[in-house]
């Protein structure tokens, strides 16, 4: 998946918008970040619930890994867009988006 396709996917979520986040691009809804994108590396970072993070990382794909710090323990998960299948990214973005809108 290209970074442009990822951007289109993230922005296709209802009410989502793009905003800068440090050196990355973030995708938000209701002022909550559900994904970031590093354009230079083609790595997306998605905010998943820990149980969902476990599902996506359980396939032991080295292209899907928790962020290696306290953020990873909170569900932030890295996806190498060049190495992960499109349907997996679509599922992950959808999961991250719906998790972010369900929070109060």
C-alpha positions in Angstrom: 0.0 0.0 0.0 1.3 3.5 -0.8 1.2 6.3 1.6 -1.3 8.1 -0.6 -3.6 5.1 -0.5 -3.3 5.0 3.3 -4.1 8.7 3.5 -7.2 8.2 1.3 -8.3 5.2 3.5 -7.9 7.1 6.7 -9.7 10.2 5.4 -12.6 8.0 4.2 -13.6 7.4 7.8 -16.6 9.6 8.7 -15.6 12.9 10.3 -11.8 12.2 10.0 -9.3 14.9 9.1 -5.6 15.2 8.7 -3.4 17.4 10.9 0.4 17.7 11.6 1.7 15.8 14.5 5.4 16.6 15.2 7.3 15.3 12.1 4.4 13.0 11.0 0.9 13.3 9.6 -1.9 12.4 12.0 -5.5 11.3 11.2 -8.1 12.3 13.8 -11.7 12.2 14.6 -13.3 14.1 17.4 -9.9 15.5 18.2 -8.5 12.0 18.9 -5.6 10.6 16.9 -6.4 7.1 15.5 -3.4 6.9 13.1 -0.2 8.6 12.2 1.9 8.3 9.1 5.6 8.7 8.5 5.8 9.7 4.9 9.6 9.2 4.6 9.5 5.6 5.9 6.0 4.4 4.8 5.3 3.4 8.4 1.8 3.9 9.8 1.1 3.9 13.5 -2.4 3.0 14.6 -4.0 3.3 18.0 -5.6 -0.1 18.8 -7.1 -1.5 21.9 -4.6 -3.8 23.5 -6.7 -6.9 22.6 -6.9 -5.7 19.0 -3.1 -5.1 19.0 -2.7 -8.7 20.1 -4.8 -10.0 17.3 -2.9 -8.0 14.6 0.5 -8.9 16.0 -0.2 -12.5 16.7 0.4 -13.5 13.1 4.1 -12.9 13.9 4.6 -10.7 10.9 7.7 -8.5 11.5 6.0 -5.7 9.5 3.4 -5.4 12.4 4.8 -4.6 15.8 3.9 -2.7 18.9 5.7 0.5 19.4 8.7 -0.5 21.5 8.0 1.7 24.6 5.2 2.6 26.9 3.1 3.8 23.9 3.1 0.2 22.6 1.7 -1.0 25.9 -1.2 1.4 25.3 -2.0 -0.2 21.9 0.0 1.9 19.5 1.1 -0.4 16.7 3.4 0.0 13.7 2.5 -1.2 10.2 5.0 -1.2 7.4 2.8 -0.3 4.5 5.1 -1.8 1.9 5.0 -5.2 3.6 1.5 -5.6 5.0 -1.4 -6.7 2.8 -4.0 -4.1 1.9 -6.9 -6.0 3.5 -5.0 -6.1 6.8 -4.4 -2.3 6.7 -8.0 -1.7 5.9 -9.1 -3.9 8.9 -6.6 -2.2 11.2 -7.5 1.4 10.2 -11.2 0.6 10.6 -10.6 -1.0 14.0 -8.5 2.0 15.2 -11.1 4.5 13.9 -14.0 2.8 15.6 -12.1 2.4 18.8 -11.3 6.1 18.8 -15.0 7.2 18.3 -16.3 4.8 21.0 -14.2 6.5 23.8 -16.0 9.1 25.9 
